[in-house]
Amino acid sequence: MTKGPLTLRELDAISVDRLNGVGPHRRKALAEVGVESVFDLLTYYPRRYVDRTAQAPISEAAVGSEITVVAEVHAVSSRRLRGGRRLVSVDVADATGVLSAVFFNQAWRERQLTEGRTVALFGKVENYRGRKQMTNPVVDVLGDGSTSDRTGKIVAIYAQSETAGIVTWDVANWVAEAQRRCSARGIADPLPDWLRSQLDVIDRATALADIHGPSSVSDQAAARDRLVFDELLRVQLVLRSQRLAREAHELGIAHDPVGALIEGFHRLLPYELTSAQRRAMADIDADVSTVRPMHRLLQGDVGSGKTLVALHALLVAVQNRHQGALMAPTEVLAEQHFIALRALLDGFEVPDEERLGGTRPLRLRLLSGSSSAAQRREVLVEIATGAADIVVGTHALLEESVKFGSLSVVVVDEQHRFGVSQRAQLREGGRDDRRIPHLLVMTATPIPRTAAMTVYGDLDVSVLDELPPGRTPIATQWVRGPLAVESMWSDVRNEVESGRQAYVVCPLITESESLDARSAERVHTELVAGSLAGLRVGLLHGRMPPADKERAMARFRAGELDALVATTVIEVGIDVPNATVMVVLSADRFGIAQLHQLRGRVGRGSDASSCYLVSDDDPTPTAVERLTALSDSNDGFELAERDLELRGEGTLFDERQSGRSDLKLASLARDLAWVQAARDAAIDLIAADGDLDAHPALADEIDWFASRRDPDYLQRS
């Protein structure tokens, strides 16, 4: 019986060591770069291409131009310069001339660029003592002199690993052999013909051939389009099938979102809700009023009022005689939420079931790892009996000993710090009657539109894109040089003398020999003796005992400290309206999202607030772009898009990928059209109950893909 074309599942089951030339040593080296199967190899895509069909000879390389030169290494030498640096000089030649390449402080180039190797050099052509030269050009090693078969072609350049001994021509040879081995059966294409025609994309086998060995630039572009769509469609199909299956099979608890308790709470609020908050609350009310469990993402910029929306959801549970739980990733954030909710609920009464017509104070409880044994026993009893109305906690809420009497609404804050399995554990472990609580997950890190559709496609989304009235924009300044730093500390002192408070943020707790960044403990010592001498300066970091952390925060909240030197433990959830100035040291070592989160700790009141970003003397070009972006904008959504452009999507994915990125080729920063196309196609392909029975080839591929990214997928689906 003739076997059909090879599926991705079958390609993934073929070990790469089945290929000629891949012995134990090479197999281990390939594993280091994530290549273990033939599927991995075929999707180890080129990082760039050298177009040798229009290759300029060295004789035509004009001084001052940036070009790619393909030539053979003729001579290599090196010498030590003053200061211990080493200079490597390489002469390369083609049939028309000779060019020199010099590399400063890159001694390993002498081992890489040996005589006889064919290389592609990209850089600016200079004139040095009458000879053409490039300084520190980009280098791609194409071969060892036996690469005549690549002449006049578009040559694929693969990511190389000097440590693993992986070089581009080896990868190209293995890919070519893998494709030759596959040619007997061919490679299956699970897309229906009508969808390929509708999207005007080529078949998968052609795409895999042309991405590695395109005959033209247009062939490479067409191959990329098809493979980008495949990657995005797999993600969308998994997300949509999981969502529809959940909606079809999970049973929740219907709530009445209208009632005296909710109305009374809204009357007590000391300020008007924003229209964005009202919209989000209406979304939640619509969700929880049905037996289909809510599965909603609430995203909003720092200070947009997410906590109030979350409390509304929790109170709907209490109004319907159930319990609510709020889970935070750290003890500091859990304690901050507890304090914030306690203040909002001060004096708030709920109906007392034991006294007809009577009321009692709402019971808000905290459960964290630092709770004493006695406190823990008391809270666990109240949780189990239903006496605790709302429980705030950390991962402690996931422990087996925590059994809720009637949990119906779960809020998970800073959800990206929790894995899917942890969220599911809280929802599924919350009740004994197999009813699924409604879930609201929150993030204060605005999510780019493509990521919201791709990474969080299994969630409904509500967006808080307004700030509460009275909030003022935070003036952000990038500080460079000793004079500017001295002026900054003077501004901090002036602000403190006006009755305000300040944060000073450092990236490390203690000194590190491997990272030249300011540590919290050293900075605290220096400031107490120097720039902030005479002021009350506290210290807060993650390694302090929980009681000491809470004491430091309590003193800062109470105004007993003028300044708080801290690590990023204060990144989220800390709310001290009197804090109006923040200094971030070694700011070039932080990402955009984290810096935006940090500066959101000031500007919490109506007073003008400032954030100073202090960089090292010589920040990298990427760091310059980050700091400039922060200085220019307070809009978290705008910054999220910029962050995606700078860093790529690797940081967006959580543990669902089990360490593998789903997107090897697609870019959320540039492929919005394909994200939307994949989303639309998933809607057309999947039946209302979440299955792909009408498309068995796609169904098999998605089962394989989902189990590959999450080994427990098949057991849960």
Secondary structure, DSSP 8 states (H G I E B T S, - for coil): -----B-HHHHHHSBGGGSTT--HHHHHHHHHTT--BHHHHHTS--SEEEEGGG---GGG--TT-EEEEEEEEEEEEEEE-GGG-EEEEEEEEETTEEEEEEEES-TTHHHHS-TT-EEEEEEE-EEETTEEEEES-EEEEEESS--GGGTTSEEEE---BTTTTB-HHHHHHHHHHHHHHHTTT-B---S-HHHHHHHT---HHHHHHHHHS-SSHHHHHHHHHHHHHHHHHHHHHHHHHHHHHHHHH---------SHHHHHHHHH-SS---HHHHHHHHHHHHHHTSSS--EEEEEE-TTS-HHHHHHHHHHHHHHTT-EEEEE-SSHHHHHHHHHHHHHHTTT-EEE-TTSTT-EEE--EEEE-TTS-HHHHHHHHHHHHHT--SEEEESGGGGSTT---SSEEEEEESSGGGS-HHHHHHHHHTT-SS----EEEEEESS---HHHHHHTSTTSEEEEE-S--TT---EEEEEE-SHHHHHHHHHHHHHHHHTT-EEEEE-SBSS--SS----BHHHHHHHHHHTTTTTS-EEEE-TTS-HHHHHHHHHHHHTT--SEEEE-GGGSSS---TTEEEEEETTGGGS-HHHHHHHHTTS--SSS-EEEEEE--SS--HHHHHHHHHHHH---HHHHHHHHHHHH-SGGG--GGGTT--S-SS--TTT-HHHHHHHHHHHHHHS-TTS--TT-HHHHHHHHHHHHHH-TTHHHH-
